[in-house]
Amino acid sequence: MTLTHVQIKAEVQELKQLLAEDKIEIPGFWQCYGPGVCLMLVSILGASTLVVIDSGIGTIGVTLVLAFFTFVITAITGSNLSLFYSLPLAFRQKSVVIALLRKKLKYGGAFYAVMIFIGCFYGIRYNEPMLLIPAPTVGYLLIMTVIGMDLSRYQLSAFTSALQAVKKGSSDSPFPEH
């Protein structure tokens, strides 16, 4: 998908207009955190296969570490999705930038799930549950590095700034301060 600076600037202007008109939506909890919870369940399911094969204390510890690690990823994912879902549906559907981000993040999520299953496979094959921890950790770091490098090519700082403005809210908030 080709993305031009003109397209980014046009979408930023449209987003600024939406912010000025207060057309921001408050997304539902499960809409934001549901994908992360699914990823956490996949991680725990994969690690649980090791517990069934080898119920040693190390295997249970690995499962707990992996559950915590995916919980942190779930929190980060949910926070970012809340920004995404706060944008009006019409803007999300027609935005070229959003479509590009969505595509890249789908590939990243699929890669992370594959890394979990690779860790489970080698953990079972070599009867070593500690092999499960490096696979998702390396997978997550690799995904964040590649996505960060890739998105920096598009110089999305203006778009990110507009999304941060959604997150922080405007100074003329309709909610009174106490």
Biotite code that builds the C-alpha atoms (Angstrom):
import biotite.structure as struc

atoms = struc.array([
    struc.Atom([0.000, 0.000, 0.000], chain_id="A", res_id=1, res_name="MET", atom_name="CA", element="C"),
    struc.Atom([1.449, 3.334, -1.028], chain_id="A", res_id=2, res_name="THR", atom_name="CA", element="C"),
    struc.Atom([1.004, 6.253, 1.318], chain_id="A", res_id=3, res_name="LEU", atom_name="CA", element="C"),
    struc.Atom([1.913, 9.813, 0.433], chain_id="A", res_id=4, res_name="THR", atom_name="CA", element="C"),
    struc.Atom([2.644, 12.810, 2.605], chain_id="A", res_id=5, res_name="HIS", atom_name="CA", element="C"),
    struc.Atom([-0.326, 14.588, 0.998], chain_id="A", res_id=6, res_name="VAL", atom_name="CA", element="C"),
    struc.Atom([-2.669, 11.822, 2.183], chain_id="A", res_id=7, res_name="GLN", atom_name="CA", element="C"),
    struc.Atom([-1.276, 12.008, 5.710], chain_id="A", res_id=8, res_name="ILE", atom_name="CA", element="C"),
    struc.Atom([-1.649, 15.805, 5.820], chain_id="A", res_id=9, res_name="LYS", atom_name="CA", element="C"),
    struc.Atom([-5.239, 15.585, 4.526], chain_id="A", res_id=10, res_name="ALA", atom_name="CA", element="C"),
    struc.Atom([-6.164, 13.011, 7.171], chain_id="A", res_id=11, res_name="GLU", atom_name="CA", element="C"),
    struc.Atom([-4.534, 15.053, 9.922], chain_id="A", res_id=12, res_name="VAL", atom_name="CA", element="C"),
    struc.Atom([-6.579, 18.093, 8.860], chain_id="A", res_id=13, res_name="GLN", atom_name="CA", element="C"),
    struc.Atom([-9.763, 16.019, 8.843], chain_id="A", res_id=14, res_name="GLU", atom_name="CA", element="C"),
    struc.Atom([-8.910, 14.626, 12.267], chain_id="A", res_id=15, res_name="LEU", atom_name="CA", element="C"),
    struc.Atom([-8.274, 18.141, 13.611], chain_id="A", res_id=16, res_name="LYS", atom_name="CA", element="C"),
    struc.Atom([-11.706, 19.145, 12.333], chain_id="A", res_id=17, res_name="GLN", atom_name="CA", element="C"),
    struc.Atom([-13.302, 16.162, 14.072], chain_id="A", res_id=18, res_name="LEU", atom_name="CA", element="C"),
    struc.Atom([-11.522, 17.100, 17.305], chain_id="A", res_id=19, res_name="LEU", atom_name="CA", element="C"),
    struc.Atom([-12.726, 20.693, 16.999], chain_id="A", res_id=20, res_name="ALA", atom_name="CA", element="C"),
    struc.Atom([-16.305, 19.452, 16.560], chain_id="A", res_id=21, res_name="GLU", atom_name="CA", element="C"),
    struc.Atom([-16.019, 17.116, 19.601], chain_id="A", res_id=22, res_name="ASP", atom_name="CA", element="C"),
    struc.Atom([-16.919, 14.047, 17.529], chain_id="A", res_id=23, res_name="LYS", atom_name="CA", element="C"),
    struc.Atom([-14.882, 11.718, 19.690], chain_id="A", res_id=24, res_name="ILE", atom_name="CA", element="C"),
    struc.Atom([-16.495, 8.505, 20.911], chain_id="A", res_id=25, res_name="GLU", atom_name="CA", element="C"),
    struc.Atom([-15.890, 6.645, 24.166], chain_id="A", res_id=26, res_name="ILE", atom_name="CA", element="C"),
    struc.Atom([-15.139, 3.019, 23.260], chain_id="A", res_id=27, res_name="PRO", atom_name="CA", element="C"),
    struc.Atom([-16.335, 0.021, 25.240], chain_id="A", res_id=28, res_name="GLY", atom_name="CA", element="C"),
    struc.Atom([-13.985, -1.852, 27.559], chain_id="A", res_id=29, res_name="PHE", atom_name="CA", element="C"),
    struc.Atom([-14.078, -5.197, 25.715], chain_id="A", res_id=30, res_name="TRP", atom_name="CA", element="C"),
    struc.Atom([-13.734, -3.476, 22.378], chain_id="A", res_id=31, res_name="GLN", atom_name="CA", element="C"),
    struc.Atom([-10.342, -2.170, 23.533], chain_id="A", res_id=32, res_name="CYS", atom_name="CA", element="C"),
    struc.Atom([-9.091, -5.034, 25.676], chain_id="A", res_id=33, res_name="TYR", atom_name="CA", element="C"),
    struc.Atom([-10.719, -8.025, 23.950], chain_id="A", res_id=34, res_name="GLY", atom_name="CA", element="C"),
    struc.Atom([-7.888, -8.642, 21.441], chain_id="A", res_id=35, res_name="PRO", atom_name="CA", element="C"),
    struc.Atom([-5.281, -8.497, 24.210], chain_id="A", res_id=36, res_name="GLY", atom_name="CA", element="C"),
    struc.Atom([-7.281, -10.902, 26.363], chain_id="A", res_id=37, res_name="VAL", atom_name="CA", element="C"),
    struc.Atom([-7.498, -13.315, 23.412], chain_id="A", res_id=38, res_name="CYS", atom_name="CA", element="C"),
    struc.Atom([-3.718, -13.079, 22.989], chain_id="A", res_id=39, res_name="LEU", atom_name="CA", element="C"),
    struc.Atom([-3.270, -13.708, 26.710], chain_id="A", res_id=40, res_name="MET", atom_name="CA", element="C"),
    struc.Atom([-5.519, -16.786, 26.528], chain_id="A", res_id=41, res_name="LEU", atom_name="CA", element="C"),
    struc.Atom([-3.521, -18.136, 23.566], chain_id="A", res_id=42, res_name="VAL", atom_name="CA", element="C"),
    struc.Atom([-0.310, -17.607, 25.547], chain_id="A", res_id=43, res_name="SER", atom_name="CA", element="C"),
    struc.Atom([-1.663, -19.319, 28.646], chain_id="A", res_id=44, res_name="ILE", atom_name="CA", element="C"),
    struc.Atom([-3.126, -22.166, 26.578], chain_id="A", res_id=45, res_name="LEU", atom_name="CA", element="C"),
    struc.Atom([0.236, -22.721, 24.917], chain_id="A", res_id=46, res_name="GLY", atom_name="CA", element="C"),
    struc.Atom([2.062, -22.686, 28.238], chain_id="A", res_id=47, res_name="ALA", atom_name="CA", element="C"),
    struc.Atom([-0.558, -24.958, 29.800], chain_id="A", res_id=48, res_name="SER", atom_name="CA", element="C"),
    struc.Atom([0.353, -27.686, 27.320], chain_id="A", res_id=49, res_name="THR", atom_name="CA", element="C"),
    struc.Atom([3.769, -27.731, 28.980], chain_id="A", res_id=50, res_name="LEU", atom_name="CA", element="C"),
    struc.Atom([2.183, -27.974, 32.432], chain_id="A", res_id=51, res_name="VAL", atom_name="CA", element="C"),
    struc.Atom([0.211, -31.031, 31.300], chain_id="A", res_id=52, res_name="VAL", atom_name="CA", element="C"),
    struc.Atom([3.399, -32.718, 30.056], chain_id="A", res_id=53, res_name="ILE", atom_name="CA", element="C"),
    struc.Atom([5.669, -31.646, 32.916], chain_id="A", res_id=54, res_name="ASP", atom_name="CA", element="C"),
    struc.Atom([3.940, -30.375, 36.046], chain_id="A", res_id=55, res_name="SER", atom_name="CA", element="C"),
    struc.Atom([7.157, -29.289, 37.744], chain_id="A", res_id=56, res_name="GLY", atom_name="CA", element="C"),
    struc.Atom([7.406, -25.998, 39.612], chain_id="A", res_id=57, res_name="ILE", atom_name="CA", element="C"),
    struc.Atom([9.559, -24.530, 36.813], chain_id="A", res_id=58, res_name="GLY", atom_name="CA", element="C"),
    struc.Atom([6.834, -25.147, 34.244], chain_id="A", res_id=59, res_name="THR", atom_name="CA", element="C"),
    struc.Atom([4.195, -23.499, 36.402], chain_id="A", res_id=60, res_name="ILE", atom_name="CA", element="C"),
    struc.Atom([6.553, -20.568, 36.997], chain_id="A", res_id=61, res_name="GLY", atom_name="CA", element="C"),
    struc.Atom([7.107, -20.166, 33.254], chain_id="A", res_id=62, res_name="VAL", atom_name="CA", element="C"),
    struc.Atom([3.343, -20.143, 32.734], chain_id="A", res_id=63, res_name="THR", atom_name="CA", element="C"),
    struc.Atom([2.936, -17.410, 35.351], chain_id="A", res_id=64, res_name="LEU", atom_name="CA", element="C"),
    struc.Atom([5.763, -15.319, 33.853], chain_id="A", res_id=65, res_name="VAL", atom_name="CA", element="C"),
    struc.Atom([4.251, -15.658, 30.385], chain_id="A", res_id=66, res_name="LEU", atom_name="CA", element="C"),
    struc.Atom([0.802, -14.748, 31.738], chain_id="A", res_id=67, res_name="ALA", atom_name="CA", element="C"),
    struc.Atom([2.223, -11.618, 33.370], chain_id="A", res_id=68, res_name="PHE", atom_name="CA", element="C"),
    struc.Atom([4.144, -10.669, 30.224], chain_id="A", res_id=69, res_name="PHE", atom_name="CA", element="C"),
    struc.Atom([1.038, -10.996, 28.063], chain_id="A", res_id=70, res_name="THR", atom_name="CA", element="C"),
    struc.Atom([-0.981, -9.070, 30.662], chain_id="A", res_id=71, res_name="PHE", atom_name="CA", element="C"),
    struc.Atom([1.411, -6.143, 30.235], chain_id="A", res_id=72, res_name="VAL", atom_name="CA", element="C"),
    struc.Atom([1.056, -6.413, 26.453], chain_id="A", res_id=73, res_name="ILE", atom_name="CA", element="C"),
    struc.Atom([-2.729, -6.525, 26.900], chain_id="A", res_id=74, res_name="THR", atom_name="CA", element="C"),
    struc.Atom([-2.651, -3.306, 28.932], chain_id="A", res_id=75, res_name="ALA", atom_name="CA", element="C"),
    struc.Atom([-0.514, -1.564, 26.307], chain_id="A", res_id=76, res_name="ILE", atom_name="CA", element="C"),
    struc.Atom([-2.692, -2.876, 23.481], chain_id="A", res_id=77, res_name="THR", atom_name="CA", element="C"),
    struc.Atom([-5.916, -1.830, 25.200], chain_id="A", res_id=78, res_name="GLY", atom_name="CA", element="C"),
    struc.Atom([-4.610, 1.650, 25.849], chain_id="A", res_id=79, res_name="SER", atom_name="CA", element="C"),
    struc.Atom([-3.644, 2.091, 22.202], chain_id="A", res_id=80, res_name="ASN", atom_name="CA", element="C"),
    struc.Atom([-6.907, 0.610, 20.949], chain_id="A", res_id=81, res_name="LEU", atom_name="CA", element="C"),
    struc.Atom([-8.836, 3.075, 23.104], chain_id="A", res_id=82, res_name="SER", atom_name="CA", element="C"),
    struc.Atom([-7.235, 5.857, 21.048], chain_id="A", res_id=83, res_name="LEU", atom_name="CA", element="C"),
    struc.Atom([-8.112, 4.062, 17.831], chain_id="A", res_id=84, res_name="PHE", atom_name="CA", element="C"),
    struc.Atom([-11.734, 3.364, 18.790], chain_id="A", res_id=85, res_name="TYR", atom_name="CA", element="C"),
    struc.Atom([-12.277, 6.913, 20.028], chain_id="A", res_id=86, res_name="SER", atom_name="CA", element="C"),
    struc.Atom([-12.114, 8.042, 16.410], chain_id="A", res_id=87, res_name="LEU", atom_name="CA", element="C"),
    struc.Atom([-15.482, 8.068, 14.624], chain_id="A", res_id=88, res_name="PRO", atom_name="CA", element="C"),
    struc.Atom([-16.236, 4.889, 12.683], chain_id="A", res_id=89, res_name="LEU", atom_name="CA", element="C"),
    struc.Atom([-16.590, 6.721, 9.361], chain_id="A", res_id=90, res_name="ALA", atom_name="CA", element="C"),
    struc.Atom([-13.083, 8.180, 9.734], chain_id="A", res_id=91, res_name="PHE", atom_name="CA", element="C"),
    struc.Atom([-11.585, 4.808, 10.682], chain_id="A", res_id=92, res_name="ARG", atom_name="CA", element="C"),
    struc.Atom([-13.175, 3.099, 7.688], chain_id="A", res_id=93, res_name="GLN", atom_name="CA", element="C"),
    struc.Atom([-11.998, 5.570, 5.071], chain_id="A", res_id=94, res_name="LYS", atom_name="CA", element="C"),
    struc.Atom([-8.580, 6.452, 6.530], chain_id="A", res_id=95, res_name="SER", atom_name="CA", element="C"),
    struc.Atom([-5.660, 5.155, 4.493], chain_id="A", res_id=96, res_name="VAL", atom_name="CA", element="C"),
    struc.Atom([-3.289, 5.643, 7.438], chain_id="A", res_id=97, res_name="VAL", atom_name="CA", element="C"),
    struc.Atom([-5.531, 3.648, 9.786], chain_id="A", res_id=98, res_name="ILE", atom_name="CA", element="C"),
    struc.Atom([-5.834, 0.849, 7.197], chain_id="A", res_id=99, res_name="ALA", atom_name="CA", element="C"),
    struc.Atom([-2.045, 0.709, 6.935], chain_id="A", res_id=100, res_name="LEU", atom_name="CA", element="C"),
    struc.Atom([-1.606, 0.577, 10.728], chain_id="A", res_id=101, res_name="LEU", atom_name="CA", element="C"),
    struc.Atom([-4.311, -2.071, 11.075], chain_id="A", res_id=102, res_name="ARG", atom_name="CA", element="C"),
    struc.Atom([-2.647, -4.272, 8.439], chain_id="A", res_id=103, res_name="LYS", atom_name="CA", element="C"),
    struc.Atom([0.786, -4.016, 10.055], chain_id="A", res_id=104, res_name="LYS", atom_name="CA", element="C"),
    struc.Atom([-0.540, -4.745, 13.535], chain_id="A", res_id=105, res_name="LEU", atom_name="CA", element="C"),
    struc.Atom([-2.451, -7.812, 12.325], chain_id="A", res_id=106, res_name="LYS", atom_name="CA", element="C"),
    struc.Atom([0.781, -9.224, 10.926], chain_id="A", res_id=107, res_name="TYR", atom_name="CA", element="C"),
    struc.Atom([2.557, -8.376, 14.178], chain_id="A", res_id=108, res_name="GLY", atom_name="CA", element="C"),
    struc.Atom([-0.081, -10.146, 16.275], chain_id="A", res_id=109, res_name="GLY", atom_name="CA", element="C"),
    struc.Atom([0.046, -13.227, 14.067], chain_id="A", res_id=110, res_name="ALA", atom_name="CA", element="C"),
    struc.Atom([3.856, -13.271, 14.303], chain_id="A", res_id=111, res_name="PHE", atom_name="CA", element="C"),
    struc.Atom([3.668, -13.025, 18.113], chain_id="A", res_id=112, res_name="TYR", atom_name="CA", element="C"),
    struc.Atom([1.223, -15.948, 18.299], chain_id="A", res_id=113, res_name="ALA", atom_name="CA", element="C"),
    struc.Atom([3.527, -18.026, 16.057], chain_id="A", res_id=114, res_name="VAL", atom_name="CA", element="C"),
    struc.Atom([6.475, -17.224, 18.362], chain_id="A", res_id=115, res_name="MET", atom_name="CA", element="C"),
    struc.Atom([4.468, -18.512, 21.336], chain_id="A", res_id=116, res_name="ILE", atom_name="CA", element="C"),
    struc.Atom([3.733, -21.772, 19.548], chain_id="A", res_id=117, res_name="PHE", atom_name="CA", element="C"),
    struc.Atom([7.368, -22.124, 18.485], chain_id="A", res_id=118, res_name="ILE", atom_name="CA", element="C"),
    struc.Atom([8.388, -21.713, 22.132], chain_id="A", res_id=119, res_name="GLY", atom_name="CA", element="C"),
    struc.Atom([5.815, -24.317, 23.177], chain_id="A", res_id=120, res_name="CYS", atom_name="CA", element="C"),
    struc.Atom([6.952, -26.738, 20.480], chain_id="A", res_id=121, res_name="PHE", atom_name="CA", element="C"),
    struc.Atom([10.605, -26.560, 21.496], chain_id="A", res_id=122, res_name="TYR", atom_name="CA", element="C"),
    struc.Atom([9.708, -26.596, 25.177], chain_id="A", res_id=123, res_name="GLY", atom_name="CA", element="C"),
    struc.Atom([7.792, -29.833, 24.672], chain_id="A", res_id=124, res_name="ILE", atom_name="CA", element="C"),
    struc.Atom([10.328, -31.340, 22.264], chain_id="A", res_id=125, res_name="ARG", atom_name="CA", element="C"),
    struc.Atom([13.297, -30.803, 24.586], chain_id="A", res_id=126, res_name="TYR", atom_name="CA", element="C"),
    struc.Atom([11.277, -31.076, 27.812], chain_id="A", res_id=127, res_name="ASN", atom_name="CA", element="C"),
    struc.Atom([12.546, -27.651, 28.862], chain_id="A", res_id=128, res_name="GLU", atom_name="CA", element="C"),
    struc.Atom([9.818, -25.168, 29.840], chain_id="A", res_id=129, res_name="PRO", atom_name="CA", element="C"),
    struc.Atom([12.303, -22.290, 30.073], chain_id="A", res_id=130, res_name="MET", atom_name="CA", element="C"),
    struc.Atom([12.450, -22.268, 26.255], chain_id="A", res_id=131, res_name="LEU", atom_name="CA", element="C"),
    struc.Atom([8.958, -20.785, 26.310], chain_id="A", res_id=132, res_name="LEU", atom_name="CA", element="C"),
    struc.Atom([10.031, -17.427, 27.770], chain_id="A", res_id=133, res_name="ILE", atom_name="CA", element="C"),
    struc.Atom([12.546, -16.216, 25.139], chain_id="A", res_id=134, res_name="PRO", atom_name="CA", element="C"),
    struc.Atom([10.276, -16.860, 22.138], chain_id="A", res_id=135, res_name="ALA", atom_name="CA", element="C"),
    struc.Atom([7.488, -14.389, 23.064], chain_id="A", res_id=136, res_name="PRO", atom_name="CA", element="C"),
    struc.Atom([9.969, -11.899, 24.523], chain_id="A", res_id=137, res_name="THR", atom_name="CA", element="C"),
    struc.Atom([12.111, -11.848, 21.397], chain_id="A", res_id=138, res_name="VAL", atom_name="CA", element="C"),
    struc.Atom([8.973, -11.866, 19.258], chain_id="A", res_id=139, res_name="GLY", atom_name="CA", element="C"),
    struc.Atom([7.513, -8.851, 21.049], chain_id="A", res_id=140, res_name="TYR", atom_name="CA", element="C"),
    struc.Atom([10.764, -6.885, 20.928], chain_id="A", res_id=141, res_name="LEU", atom_name="CA", element="C"),
    struc.Atom([11.228, -7.719, 17.263], chain_id="A", res_id=142, res_name="LEU", atom_name="CA", element="C"),
    struc.Atom([7.665, -6.675, 16.435], chain_id="A", res_id=143, res_name="ILE", atom_name="CA", element="C"),
    struc.Atom([7.980, -3.363, 18.284], chain_id="A", res_id=144, res_name="MET", atom_name="CA", element="C"),
    struc.Atom([11.347, -2.630, 16.667], chain_id="A", res_id=145, res_name="THR", atom_name="CA", element="C"),
    struc.Atom([10.220, -3.442, 13.130], chain_id="A", res_id=146, res_name="VAL", atom_name="CA", element="C"),
    struc.Atom([6.893, -1.615, 13.468], chain_id="A", res_id=147, res_name="ILE", atom_name="CA", element="C"),
    struc.Atom([8.657, 1.389, 15.008], chain_id="A", res_id=148, res_name="GLY", atom_name="CA", element="C"),
    struc.Atom([11.220, 1.506, 12.219], chain_id="A", res_id=149, res_name="MET", atom_name="CA", element="C"),
    struc.Atom([8.536, 1.021, 9.594], chain_id="A", res_id=150, res_name="ASP", atom_name="CA", element="C"),
    struc.Atom([6.191, 3.696, 10.931], chain_id="A", res_id=151, res_name="LEU", atom_name="CA", element="C"),
    struc.Atom([9.009, 6.189, 11.336], chain_id="A", res_id=152, res_name="SER", atom_name="CA", element="C"),
    struc.Atom([9.400, 6.106, 7.570], chain_id="A", res_id=153, res_name="ARG", atom_name="CA", element="C"),
    struc.Atom([6.002, 7.715, 7.217], chain_id="A", res_id=154, res_name="TYR", atom_name="CA", element="C"),
    struc.Atom([6.837, 10.520, 9.627], chain_id="A", res_id=155, res_name="GLN", atom_name="CA", element="C"),
    struc.Atom([3.548, 10.140, 11.417], chain_id="A", res_id=156, res_name="LEU", atom_name="CA", element="C"),
    struc.Atom([4.375, 12.609, 14.160], chain_id="A", res_id=157, res_name="SER", atom_name="CA", element="C"),
    struc.Atom([1.537, 14.951, 13.209], chain_id="A", res_id=158, res_name="ALA", atom_name="CA", element="C"),
    struc.Atom([-0.943, 12.074, 13.130], chain_id="A", res_id=159, res_name="PHE", atom_name="CA", element="C"),
    struc.Atom([0.339, 10.760, 16.448], chain_id="A", res_id=160, res_name="THR", atom_name="CA", element="C"),
    struc.Atom([0.081, 14.252, 17.943], chain_id="A", res_id=161, res_name="SER", atom_name="CA", element="C"),
    struc.Atom([-3.537, 14.443, 16.898], chain_id="A", res_id=162, res_name="ALA", atom_name="CA", element="C"),
    struc.Atom([-4.229, 11.054, 18.505], chain_id="A", res_id=163, res_name="LEU", atom_name="CA", element="C"),
    struc.Atom([-2.466, 12.161, 21.688], chain_id="A", res_id=164, res_name="GLN", atom_name="CA", element="C"),
    struc.Atom([-4.719, 15.217, 21.742], chain_id="A", res_id=165, res_name="ALA", atom_name="CA", element="C"),
    struc.Atom([-7.682, 12.825, 21.741], chain_id="A", res_id=166, res_name="VAL", atom_name="CA", element="C"),
    struc.Atom([-6.167, 10.921, 24.657], chain_id="A", res_id=167, res_name="LYS", atom_name="CA", element="C"),
    struc.Atom([-5.374, 14.019, 26.751], chain_id="A", res_id=168, res_name="LYS", atom_name="CA", element="C"),
    struc.Atom([-8.577, 15.866, 25.885], chain_id="A", res_id=169, res_name="GLY", atom_name="CA", element="C"),
    struc.Atom([-8.931, 19.523, 25.206], chain_id="A", res_id=170, res_name="SER", atom_name="CA", element="C"),
    struc.Atom([-8.731, 22.369, 27.700], chain_id="A", res_id=171, res_name="SER", atom_name="CA", element="C"),
    struc.Atom([-12.350, 23.289, 27.006], chain_id="A", res_id=172, res_name="ASP", atom_name="CA", element="C"),
    struc.Atom([-13.630, 19.969, 28.300], chain_id="A", res_id=173, res_name="SER", atom_name="CA", element="C"),
    struc.Atom([-17.383, 19.799, 28.953], chain_id="A", res_id=174, res_name="PRO", atom_name="CA", element="C"),
    struc.Atom([-16.682, 18.120, 32.293], chain_id="A", res_id=175, res_name="PHE", atom_name="CA", element="C"),
    struc.Atom([-16.269, 20.518, 35.201], chain_id="A", res_id=176, res_name="PRO", atom_name="CA", element="C"),
    struc.Atom([-13.212, 20.180, 37.376], chain_id="A", res_id=177, res_name="GLU", atom_name="CA", element="C"),
    struc.Atom([-13.699, 19.793, 41.113], chain_id="A", res_id=178, res_name="HIS", atom_name="CA", element="C"),
])
